[in-house]
Structures are given as structure tokens and as C-alpha cells.
Amino acid sequence: MCLGIPALVVGTPGGAEQEAWVEVGGARRRVSTALLEQEVLRAGDWVLVHVGFALAKLDEEEARATLRDLEELEVTYTDELTAMAASPFAGGTSGPAPTAAPAEARPGAGGPADAGRT
């Protein structure tokens, strides 16, 4: 899966260089704008960045909405990791450790799991 991140353009070198300085989450980096040949970028514009390339110019509303969605996903992901760590299946402390299914319940062992198999 690929993920593009909205980034705020904070500077462009001008001239023939096809790059811009962008800011994402307080970190600044240089990205290629070669894929945006038809766009004129200025400080204050928003772009969608993936692996060092600005893929598309975004309007501010779309960029901020996407950043909010990503922040919500981060909270959900963190909550899920916390819940998984506490589950008995992860060796947490909320219950007994899991055990393997009895042999007769496993396919190929000749038990009920094999009923009707040829």
C-alpha cells in the first residue's frame, strides 16, 4: 500500500530546478516537483508527497482534512496496538495464555474436523 502525505510548500528555489521545500509535521525536506510540470508552486501551496515526489497540488481544505484523517488513524492504530499487547493472545496479562487446539480438532488428524473429507 502506498501513502501520500499532504505537505505545505515553504519555499521554491525558482529557476530551472524542479524542486520545492515542504513541511510535514514540523519536518522540512526537499521534494521533486518534476511530476507537476504544469503547476506553478508558491510558498503556502499544498502538495501530496510520496517517496520524495510531489504528486499533485491540493487545495488547503483537502490537505487539512486528510491530515486530520491521518491523525485519527494514528490514534486508532495506537489504541489497537495497546489492546493487542494486553490480549492473552499476545502474552499480555488480561487472561490465560492460549493453547493449541486438541489434535482431534485439527484437519488431517482424523477427528471431527475431517468429517466428510475424502
Secondary structure, 3 states (H helix, E strand, C coil): CCCCEEEEEEECCCCCCCEEEEEECCEEEEEECHHHCCCCCCCCCEEEEECCEEEEEECHHHHHHHHHHHHHHHHHHHHHHHHHHHCHHHCCCCCCCCCCCCHHHCCCCCCHHHCCCC
